[in-house]
Amino acid sequence: MYDENKHDEYEDQNHETYSNYKENPDLMSDHTSSANSGFGESKSSKFASQETESQQTSGSNHNHKSSKASKKLARKTAGIVAAAVLFGAVSGGVMTGVSYIGERYTRIPAVSTTLGQSNDSTTNGAASIPVSNTVMDVSDVVEQAMPSVVAINDTMTVQQYGIFGLPETYQAKSSGSGIIIDKTDSELLIATNNHVVSGASDLTVTFSDDNTASAAVKGTDSATDLAVIAVKLSDISSDTLSKIKVATLGDSDNLKAGQQVIAIGNALGYGQSVTVGYVSALNREISDSNGISHTYIQTDAAINPGNSGGALIDLNGNVIGINAAKTASTEVEGVGYAIPISKAGEILDNLKTKQTREALDESAQGFLGIQGTNIDANASKAYGMPVGIYVYKILDDGAAASSDLKEKDIITKFDGQSVTTMDELKEMLTYYKSGSTVTLTVQSLTDGTYQEHDVTVTLGSRPSDNNS
């Protein structure tokens, strides 16, 4: 619920707010920027979620009954500290020292057994409990699904801060995975995670037959960590086209805990590999480093760096999830996460309709004409504001000045694609020509509450001084 006092506190005390920038426009820090003022720093495709922690409790020794209850409670509530880490980028250092995975991890024989000391229907007068065949050879399923999964490799611009607090930028190779979800008359469309392709250049896709082709981003949605990339059919050999296929998408709404699943992806950047596990839990709420909550399928099938964007499939070969994360801690094994395909379907369908992004010269790039600051999940919770881009200034000669966009509005989508930071907005604008018309989804403060509506803007030309 919106808190007007907290909103006023946000504007009065936060040095990035509208009031400070209006009075002192030269105080712009790294946290604020003008749309199209330059390329924002790119993010690594790894990021961590907020840590969770549970503390072990114990009861008093007042009597045997209370002591026993306390110990039971202690065992129930004992926990560990762990962080959920999304995997897209894989550096050379990460890929060293990896042990060979033996055949037993990919070819598991069928097992059928019962509890008790014999195969009789009763043991010492008690009925045995049958255990169904839940572990099996999955090679036939993998053979069916593998042609639908690709490896994604790219070059990312990574920025980190040195020992003196100064930013240092360098290029790094990164790896991820993708799922072929559609084919048009001219393109092959591949679903992946947004963090796999965010800030990336020189995207290439490697198919199941080890042939490669160049790719380009078609659409991204940072709020859900989804993206679609495209490969021109003309860049794919006829032989490769005959071997690959569009994935069959399943229904994750009907999943059950304990159901066996298979993860396929470009683990550690080595190429496609397979891991097998189970659905450990459904509807897991995990927050990323920006505090944005995501709902995942939890699985114990190994999810490793480079698996991001790969397929989580059922034993019928249907994609029921897009692998995205794992819990990274020395105390934890087998806690991975996948985006449910039923929740991703509508977003992917929208991203497939976007125009494939092609790099434009700066002189041709569209210009919005705003100055804004990021409202992350922490600020959203503290001040009752939506996550997005807070518009603290609209430039008089900018395109937004001729639209219904207002100062203090919060932009949440650009051309139907979620945006949460100015860097993401600026990156999108580099692919839209001046003169093109786009729709912004914004939240406006009306009578103490934020109301969502769309604003149409015809993009202007980038100023020659590149200051706004």
C-alpha positions as CSV (number, residue, x, y, z in Angstrom):
1,M,0.0,0.0,0.0
2,Y,1.3,3.4,-0.9
3,D,2.5,5.5,2.0
4,E,2.5,9.2,1.2
5,N,4.7,10.1,4.1
6,K,7.3,7.6,3.0
7,H,7.0,8.9,-0.6
8,D,7.8,12.4,0.7
9,E,10.7,11.0,2.7
10,Y,12.0,9.3,-0.5
11,E,11.9,12.6,-2.3
12,D,13.4,14.6,0.5
13,Q,16.1,12.3,1.7
14,N,17.3,10.3,-1.3
15,H,19.9,12.2,-3.2
16,E,18.7,10.6,-6.4
17,T,15.1,11.8,-6.2
18,Y,13.3,14.4,-8.3
19,S,13.7,17.3,-6.0
20,N,17.5,17.1,-5.5
21,Y,18.1,16.7,-9.2
22,K,15.8,19.5,-10.2
23,E,17.6,21.9,-7.9
24,N,21.1,20.4,-8.5
25,P,21.1,18.7,-11.9
26,D,24.9,18.5,-11.8
27,L,24.8,16.1,-8.9
28,M,23.9,13.1,-11.1
29,S,25.6,10.0,-9.7
30,D,26.2,6.5,-11.0
31,H,22.7,5.6,-9.8
32,T,20.9,8.1,-12.2
33,S,21.3,8.8,-15.8
34,S,19.7,10.2,-18.9
35,A,18.0,8.0,-21.4
36,N,20.4,7.4,-24.2
37,S,23.2,9.4,-22.5
38,G,25.5,6.5,-23.2
39,F,25.7,2.8,-22.8
40,G,25.1,1.6,-19.2
41,E,27.4,-0.9,-17.5
42,S,26.5,-4.4,-18.4
43,K,25.7,-6.9,-15.8
44,S,27.4,-10.3,-15.3
45,S,25.0,-13.1,-16.0
46,K,25.5,-14.4,-12.5
47,F,23.5,-12.9,-9.7
48,A,22.6,-14.0,-6.3
49,S,19.3,-13.9,-4.5
50,Q,18.8,-12.6,-0.9
51,E,20.1,-15.0,1.6
52,T,17.7,-16.9,3.9
53,E,18.6,-18.2,7.3
54,S,16.9,-20.2,10.0
55,Q,18.3,-20.6,13.5
56,Q,18.3,-23.8,15.5
57,T,16.2,-23.7,18.6
58,S,16.4,-25.8,21.7
59,G,14.2,-26.3,24.8
60,S,15.0,-26.3,28.4
61,N,15.8,-29.4,30.4
62,H,12.8,-28.8,32.8
63,N,11.6,-32.4,32.3
64,H,12.0,-35.2,29.9
65,K,8.9,-34.4,28.0
66,S,9.8,-30.7,27.3
67,S,13.4,-31.7,26.4
68,K,12.2,-34.2,23.9
69,A,9.8,-31.7,22.4
70,S,12.6,-29.1,22.2
71,K,14.9,-31.5,20.4
72,K,12.2,-32.3,17.9
73,L,11.6,-28.6,17.3
74,A,15.3,-28.1,16.9
75,R,15.6,-30.7,14.3
76,K,12.6,-29.3,12.4
77,T,13.8,-25.7,12.4
78,A,17.6,-26.2,11.9
79,G,18.8,-24.6,8.7
80,I,21.7,-23.4,6.7
81,V,22.7,-20.1,5.1
82,A,22.6,-20.3,1.3
83,A,22.2,-18.1,-1.7
84,A,20.4,-18.8,-4.9
85,V,22.7,-18.0,-7.9
86,L,21.6,-17.6,-11.5
87,F,24.0,-19.2,-13.9
88,G,24.7,-17.8,-17.4
89,A,28.3,-16.6,-17.6
90,V,31.1,-19.0,-17.2
91,S,34.7,-17.8,-17.0
92,G,37.7,-19.9,-17.8
93,G,38.6,-20.1,-14.2
94,V,35.3,-21.6,-13.3
95,M,35.6,-24.3,-15.8
96,T,39.0,-25.6,-14.5
97,G,39.2,-28.6,-12.2
98,V,35.9,-30.2,-13.2
99,S,35.8,-34.0,-12.6
100,Y,34.6,-36.4,-15.2
101,I,31.0,-37.5,-14.7
102,G,30.7,-41.3,-15.0
103,E,28.1,-43.3,-16.9
104,R,26.1,-44.0,-13.7
105,Y,24.9,-40.4,-13.7
106,T,23.3,-40.5,-17.1
107,R,22.4,-44.2,-17.4
108,I,20.6,-45.3,-14.3
109,P,19.2,-48.8,-14.2
110,A,15.6,-49.4,-13.2
111,V,15.0,-50.2,-9.6
112,S,12.0,-51.9,-8.0
113,T,11.9,-52.9,-4.4
114,T,9.8,-53.2,-1.3
115,L,10.3,-52.3,2.3
116,G,11.0,-55.3,4.5
117,Q,13.3,-58.3,4.6
118,S,11.7,-60.3,1.8
119,N,9.6,-60.0,-1.4
120,D,6.6,-61.5,0.4
121,S,3.4,-59.5,0.7
122,T,3.8,-59.6,4.5
123,T,6.8,-59.5,6.8
124,N,6.3,-60.7,10.3
125,G,2.6,-60.2,9.8
126,A,3.0,-56.6,8.6
127,A,2.1,-55.6,5.0
128,S,5.1,-54.3,3.0
129,I,4.9,-51.0,1.1
130,P,5.7,-51.2,-2.7
131,V,8.0,-48.7,-4.2
132,S,7.3,-47.8,-7.8
133,N,9.9,-47.7,-10.6
134,T,11.1,-44.1,-10.4
135,V,14.7,-44.4,-11.6
136,M,15.3,-45.6,-15.1
137,D,17.4,-45.3,-18.2
138,V,16.4,-42.0,-19.8
139,S,18.5,-42.2,-22.9
140,D,15.5,-42.5,-25.2
141,V,13.9,-39.4,-23.7
142,V,17.2,-37.4,-24.0
143,E,17.6,-38.5,-27.6
144,Q,14.2,-37.2,-28.4
145,A,14.7,-33.8,-26.6
146,M,18.3,-33.0,-27.3
147,P,17.8,-31.6,-30.8
148,S,15.6,-28.9,-29.3
149,V,18.3,-27.6,-26.9
150,V,21.1,-25.3,-27.9
151,A,24.3,-23.9,-26.4
152,I,24.6,-20.1,-26.3
153,N,28.0,-18.4,-26.2
154,D,28.7,-14.7,-26.2
155,T,31.0,-11.9,-25.1
156,M,29.8,-9.8,-22.2
157,T,31.1,-6.5,-20.9
158,V,31.7,-6.9,-17.2
159,Q,32.3,-4.0,-14.8
160,Q,33.7,-4.3,-11.3
161,Y,35.3,-2.0,-8.8
162,G,39.0,-2.1,-8.1
163,I,40.9,-1.7,-4.8
164,F,40.5,2.1,-5.0
165,G,36.8,2.0,-5.7
166,L,37.2,2.9,-9.3
167,P,35.2,1.0,-11.9
168,E,37.1,-1.4,-14.1
169,T,35.6,-2.8,-17.4
170,Y,36.7,-5.9,-19.2
171,Q,35.4,-8.3,-21.8
172,A,34.5,-11.9,-20.7
173,K,33.3,-15.0,-22.5
174,S,30.1,-16.4,-21.2
175,S,28.0,-19.5,-21.8
176,G,24.3,-20.4,-21.4
177,S,21.6,-22.6,-23.0
178,G,18.4,-22.2,-24.9
179,I,15.3,-24.0,-26.1
180,I,14.0,-23.9,-29.7
181,I,10.4,-22.9,-29.3
182,D,9.4,-21.8,-32.8
183,K,10.3,-21.5,-36.5
184,T,9.0,-18.8,-38.8
185,D,9.5,-18.4,-42.5
186,S,12.9,-16.7,-41.9
187,E,14.0,-17.3,-38.3
188,L,14.5,-20.0,-35.7
189,L,13.3,-18.7,-32.3
190,I,15.0,-19.7,-29.1
191,A,13.9,-19.1,-25.5
192,T,16.5,-18.5,-22.8
193,N,17.1,-16.4,-19.6
194,N,17.4,-12.7,-19.8
195,H,20.6,-12.8,-17.7
196,V,22.2,-15.0,-20.3
197,V,21.9,-12.4,-23.1
198,S,21.8,-9.1,-21.1
199,G,24.7,-6.9,-22.1
200,A,25.9,-9.5,-24.5
201,S,27.5,-9.1,-28.0
202,D,28.6,-11.6,-30.6
203,L,25.9,-14.1,-29.8
204,T,26.4,-17.5,-31.3
205,V,24.3,-20.7,-31.0
206,T,25.6,-24.2,-31.2
207,F,23.1,-26.9,-32.2
208,S,23.0,-30.6,-31.2
209,D,25.1,-31.5,-34.2
210,D,27.9,-29.1,-33.1
211,N,27.3,-26.7,-35.9
212,T,27.1,-23.0,-35.0
213,A,25.3,-19.9,-36.2
214,S,25.1,-16.2,-35.3
215,A,22.1,-15.0,-33.2
216,A,20.5,-11.8,-32.2
217,V,18.2,-10.8,-29.4
218,K,14.5,-10.6,-30.3
219,G,12.9,-9.6,-27.0
220,T,13.7,-9.5,-23.3
221,D,11.8,-9.3,-20.1
222,S,13.9,-8.6,-17.1
223,A,11.2,-8.9,-14.4
224,T,10.7,-12.6,-15.3
225,D,14.3,-13.2,-16.4
226,L,13.1,-14.4,-19.9
227,A,14.4,-13.7,-23.4
228,V,13.9,-14.8,-26.9
229,I,16.8,-14.8,-29.5
230,A,16.6,-15.5,-33.2
231,V,18.8,-17.2,-35.7
232,K,18.3,-16.6,-39.5
233,L,17.3,-19.8,-41.3
234,S,19.6,-18.7,-44.1
235,D,22.5,-19.0,-41.6
236,I,21.7,-22.6,-40.8
237,S,22.8,-25.4,-43.1
238,S,20.1,-27.7,-44.5
239,D,21.8,-30.7,-42.8
240,T,21.5,-29.0,-39.4
241,L,17.9,-28.0,-40.1
242,S,17.1,-31.6,-40.7
243,K,18.5,-32.7,-37.4
244,I,17.1,-30.0,-35.0
245,K,13.4,-29.5,-34.0
246,V,11.1,-27.3,-32.1
247,A,10.6,-28.4,-28.5
248,T,7.3,-29.8,-27.3
249,L,6.1,-27.6,-24.4
250,G,4.4,-29.3,-21.5
251,D,2.1,-28.2,-18.7
252,S,4.0,-27.4,-15.5
253,D,0.7,-26.7,-13.7
254,N,0.1,-30.5,-13.4
255,L,3.6,-31.3,-11.9
256,K,3.8,-33.1,-8.6
257,A,6.6,-33.2,-6.1
258,G,8.6,-36.5,-6.5
259,Q,8.1,-36.6,-10.3
260,Q,11.2,-37.5,-12.2
261,V,12.7,-34.8,-14.5
262,I,15.7,-34.3,-16.7
263,A,17.9,-31.2,-17.1
264,I,19.7,-30.6,-20.4
265,G,22.1,-27.7,-21.0
266,N,25.5,-26.3,-21.7
267,A,26.9,-27.0,-18.3
268,L,30.3,-25.2,-17.7
269,G,30.4,-24.2,-21.3
270,Y,31.6,-27.7,-22.3
271,G,28.5,-28.4,-24.5
272,Q,25.2,-30.2,-23.9
273,S,25.0,-32.6,-21.0
274,V,22.3,-34.3,-19.1
275,T,21.4,-34.6,-15.4
276,V,18.5,-36.5,-13.8
277,G,16.6,-35.8,-10.7
278,Y,13.1,-35.1,-9.2
279,V,10.7,-32.3,-8.6
280,S,11.7,-31.4,-5.1
281,A,9.0,-28.7,-4.5
282,L,6.7,-26.4,-6.4
283,N,6.0,-22.7,-6.3
284,R,9.3,-21.8,-4.5
285,E,9.5,-18.0,-4.0
286,I,13.1,-16.9,-4.5
287,S,14.4,-13.3,-4.7
288,D,17.2,-12.1,-7.0
289,S,19.9,-9.6,-6.2
290,N,17.5,-6.7,-7.0
291,G,15.0,-8.1,-4.5
292,I,12.5,-9.1,-7.3
293,S,10.7,-12.3,-6.3
294,H,10.4,-15.2,-8.8
295,T,8.4,-18.4,-8.6
296,Y,10.3,-21.6,-9.4
297,I,10.1,-25.3,-9.7
298,Q,12.7,-26.7,-7.3
299,T,14.7,-29.8,-8.5
300,D,17.6,-31.8,-7.3
301,A,18.7,-32.4,-11.0
302,A,22.2,-30.7,-11.1
303,I,22.0,-27.1,-12.4
304,N,25.4,-25.7,-13.1
305,P,27.0,-22.6,-14.7
306,G,26.0,-22.6,-18.3
307,N,22.7,-24.5,-17.7
308,S,20.7,-21.3,-17.5
309,G,18.1,-21.2,-20.3
310,G,18.3,-24.9,-20.8
311,A,15.4,-27.4,-20.6
312,L,13.9,-29.2,-17.7
313,I,11.8,-32.0,-19.2
314,D,9.5,-34.7,-18.0
315,L,9.8,-38.4,-19.0
316,N,7.6,-37.8,-22.0
317,G,10.2,-35.4,-23.4
318,N,8.0,-32.3,-22.8
319,V,9.6,-29.0,-21.6
320,I,8.1,-28.2,-18.2
321,G,10.7,-25.6,-17.1
322,I,13.5,-23.3,-18.1
323,N,16.5,-23.8,-15.9
324,A,17.6,-20.6,-14.2
325,A,19.3,-21.0,-10.8
326,K,20.7,-23.1,-8.0
327,T,21.4,-22.6,-4.4
328,A,25.2,-22.0,-4.1
329,S,26.6,-23.0,-0.7
330,T,29.3,-25.5,0.4
331,E,26.6,-27.0,2.7
332,V,24.0,-27.5,0.0
333,E,23.6,-30.2,-2.7
334,G,20.8,-30.6,-5.2
335,V,18.8,-27.4,-4.9
336,G,18.2,-26.0,-8.3
337,Y,15.4,-23.9,-9.8
338,A,13.5,-23.7,-13.1
339,I,11.0,-21.2,-14.4
340,P,7.6,-23.1,-14.9
341,I,6.9,-23.2,-18.6
342,S,3.1,-22.6,-18.0
343,K,4.0,-19.2,-16.4
344,A,6.6,-18.4,-19.1
345,G,4.4,-19.2,-22.1
346,E,2.5,-16.0,-22.4
347,I,5.6,-13.9,-22.0
348,L,7.5,-15.9,-24.6
349,D,4.6,-15.6,-27.0
350,N,4.8,-11.8,-26.7
351,L,8.6,-11.7,-27.0
352,K,8.4,-13.8,-30.2
353,T,6.4,-11.0,-31.9
354,K,9.1,-8.3,-31.4
355,Q,11.4,-7.1,-34.2
356,T,14.8,-8.8,-34.0
357,R,17.2,-6.3,-32.7
358,E,19.9,-5.0,-35.1
359,A,22.6,-2.6,-34.0
360,L,22.0,1.0,-35.2
361,D,24.4,3.9,-35.6
362,E,24.1,6.4,-32.7
363,S,22.9,9.0,-35.2
364,A,19.9,6.8,-36.0
365,Q,19.0,5.7,-32.5
366,G,15.7,6.9,-30.9
367,F,15.7,9.3,-28.0
368,L,13.2,9.4,-25.2
369,G,14.3,12.6,-23.4
370,I,14.0,11.7,-19.7
371,Q,16.1,11.5,-16.7
372,G,15.3,8.8,-14.2
373,T,16.5,6.7,-11.3
374,N,16.0,3.1,-10.4
375,I,13.3,1.9,-8.0
376,D,14.5,-1.5,-6.9
377,A,12.7,-3.9,-4.6
378,N,14.1,-2.5,-1.4
379,A,13.1,1.1,-2.3
380,S,9.7,-0.2,-3.5
381,K,9.1,-1.9,-0.1
382,A,10.3,1.1,1.9
383,Y,8.4,3.8,0.0
384,G,5.4,2.0,-1.4
385,M,6.4,2.6,-5.0
386,P,6.4,0.1,-7.9
387,V,9.6,-1.4,-9.1
388,G,10.8,0.4,-12.3
389,I,12.3,3.7,-13.5
390,Y,11.3,6.8,-11.6
391,V,11.1,9.8,-14.0
392,Y,12.4,12.8,-12.1
393,K,12.8,15.0,-15.1
394,I,11.3,15.3,-18.6
395,L,13.5,17.3,-21.0
396,D,11.8,20.2,-22.7
397,D,13.1,19.3,-26.1
398,G,12.7,15.5,-25.7
399,A,10.2,13.2,-27.2
400,A,8.5,12.5,-23.9
401,A,7.6,16.2,-23.5
402,S,5.1,15.8,-26.3
403,S,3.5,12.7,-24.7
404,D,1.4,12.0,-21.7
405,L,4.4,10.8,-19.7
406,K,4.7,12.9,-16.5
407,E,7.5,13.6,-14.0
408,K,7.2,11.3,-11.0
409,D,5.7,8.5,-13.2
410,I,7.4,5.1,-12.9
411,I,8.1,3.2,-16.2
412,T,7.7,-0.5,-15.9
413,K,7.6,-1.7,-19.5
414,F,9.0,-0.5,-22.8
415,D,7.3,-1.8,-26.0
416,G,5.6,-4.6,-23.9
417,Q,8.9,-5.7,-22.3
418,S,9.6,-5.3,-18.6
419,V,12.4,-2.9,-17.7
420,T,13.6,-2.3,-14.1
421,T,16.7,-0.1,-14.6
422,M,17.8,2.9,-16.7
423,D,20.6,0.8,-18.2
424,E,18.0,-1.7,-19.5
425,L,16.0,1.1,-21.0
426,K,19.0,2.7,-22.6
427,E,20.1,-0.6,-24.1
428,M,16.6,-1.1,-25.6
429,L,16.6,2.3,-27.1
430,T,19.8,1.6,-29.1
431,Y,17.7,-0.8,-31.3
432,Y,14.8,1.6,-32.0
433,K,15.1,4.2,-34.7
434,S,14.2,7.8,-34.2
435,G,10.7,8.5,-35.5
436,S,9.4,5.1,-34.4
437,T,6.4,5.0,-32.1
438,V,6.6,2.9,-28.9
439,T,4.3,2.2,-26.0
440,L,5.4,2.7,-22.4
441,T,3.6,1.1,-19.5
442,V,3.8,3.4,-16.5
443,Q,2.5,3.7,-13.0
444,S,1.1,7.2,-12.1
445,L,0.3,8.4,-8.6
446,T,-3.4,9.2,-8.4
447,D,-5.2,10.0,-5.1
448,G,-2.5,8.4,-3.1
449,T,-2.3,5.1,-5.1
450,Y,-0.4,4.1,-8.3
451,Q,-2.5,3.4,-11.3
452,E,-1.1,1.6,-14.4
453,H,-1.7,2.9,-17.9
454,D,0.0,3.0,-21.3
455,V,1.7,6.1,-22.8
456,T,2.5,6.3,-26.6
457,V,5.7,8.1,-27.5
458,T,7.3,8.9,-30.9
459,L,11.0,8.7,-30.3
460,G,13.1,11.7,-31.2
461,S,16.7,12.0,-32.4
462,R,19.7,11.7,-30.2
463,P,21.2,15.1,-29.2
464,S,24.6,15.8,-30.8
465,D,26.1,16.7,-27.4
466,N,25.1,13.2,-26.0
467,N,24.3,14.8,-22.6
468,S,20.7,13.9,-22.4
